[in-house]
Amino acid sequence: MVLSEKQKVMVEKVGISHEMAGMQPAAARIMGLLYVADKPELTFDEITDCLQIAKSATSNAINLLLQADHIEYITYLGDRKRYFRLKVSNWRDSFTRRIEGMTKFNEILRQVLEVRTPDTPEFNNNLKDLIDFLDFVNQELPGLLHKWENRNK
């Protein structure tokens, strides 16, 4: 599989974006590749060859992406290869999990604030602001998703 120059640039852009969100470089590039590739499903060898990364790096990155539920694989009868693809169809579930994660993190921040020393009022006030903002986001995001779903019916 050969990528156009525009596709290569987009693989990098998507990869950098995922790296900035904390993803490992190889996994981030695989995500980029799966977004821009002409085929929606790619084999291990196609990924390795196209990105010119080591098989071990590909294997580790694919396992990470599978565990994080970013990708999945399918097989075809009579073909021993696994075909990897993005799980873009589950974006609502992923979005909901992120909201739940923010809620849980916010609960932890509340506990942190309870045990913090009162001798750092500026830091504590900034932490309170973060907690308040996360409360606001957690309240608003589900409504936005519902509003969007109603708009697209």
N, C-alpha and C positions, 0 to 999 in steps of 0.2 A: 504494500500500500504506500502510495506516495502522496504527501500533502502539498498543497499549493503554498506559496509564500504567505498568502493571507491567512491560510489555516495555521501555519506554523506560528505566525504572530499571535493569533488568537489562542493557541495552546499555551503560549507563554503568558499572555494576559490573564487567562483563567487560572493558570498555575500560580502566578504571583498573587492573585487575589486570594486564592485558597491558602497559600503560604502565609500571607499576612493575617489570616484567620487562625493560624496555628498548625496547619497541616504540613506534613513532611514533604520536601520537594518532589520526590518521585511520585508520591500519591497525588499531589497537586497537579503534576503534569499528566498523569493518567486521567484525572478528571477532565482536564482541558482537552485531551485527545478524544475522549469519549463524547464530549460535547460537539466537537467540530468534525469528527471523522464522517466520511460519506456513508459508512455503514453504521447502523446503530449498535451492532454487536461486534466485538473484536476478540480474537484469540490471544492467548498469552504471548505467542510468538509474534503476532502482529503488533502488539503493544510494545514488546521489547525491541523489535526491529525499528519500528517507526520512531520511537523516542530515543533509540540508541543508548539504552541503559542496561546495566548488567541484569542477568536473569535473577540473581538473588535480590537485587533492589526491586525488580518488578514483582517478584513473589511476595516480598515483605509488604510492599505498597498495596498490592491487591488484597492480601489478608487484612491489612488495616482498613481498607475501604469496605470490605465485606463485613467486618466486625462493626464498623461505624454505620452500616446500613446505607451507605452511599451508592453502592453498586450491588448487582446480583449476577448470577450466571445461569445460563441455560445450556442444555445439551440437546443434541439431535440424535435420533435413532440411527445406529450404524456409524456414528462419528464419535470417537473417543475424546474429542477436544471439548473444552469448556469455552463458552462464548460469554464474555463479560459485557455488561451494559449498565448504564446509569439507571438509578431508580427514581426518575423524575416523576413518575406517576404517583409516588407516595409523598409528594411535597407537603400536602396538608398534614399528614401524620408527623412529618419531620418538624413542621412549623409548630404544631401542638406540643411536641416534645420539648422544643426550645422554650416555649412559653412556660411549660412546667419546670424546666431547668432553671429559668430565671426566677420563678416563684420560690423554688427550693433554695436557691442561692440567696435570695432576699431574706428568707427566714433565718439563714445562717448569719447574714449581716446584722440582723436585729439582735441575735445572740452575742455577736461580737461587740456590738455597741453597748450591751448591758455590762460586759466585763471590762470595757475600756476605762482607762484612768480619766478622771475629769480634768486632769492637768494639761490636756491637749484639746482645748475647746475648738480651735480652728479645724483640726482634723476631724473631730467628732461631728462638727456641723456639716462638713463636707460629706461625711459618711451618712448623716441623716438625710441630706439632699439626695444622695444616690438611692437610698432606701425609698424615699418619697417618689423619686422618678420611676424606679422599678415598679412600685405600686401602681403608678399611673399607667405605665406601659402594659402591665399585666391586666389592668382593667380594660384598656382600650383595644388591644390587639385582637382578642376574640371577636369583639364587635366589628372590627374592620374586616376580618375574614368573613363573617356572616353577611355583612353589607356587600362585599365583593361577590359572594356566591349568589345573593339575591339579584344583583345587577346582571349577572351573566346567565340567568335562567332564561 
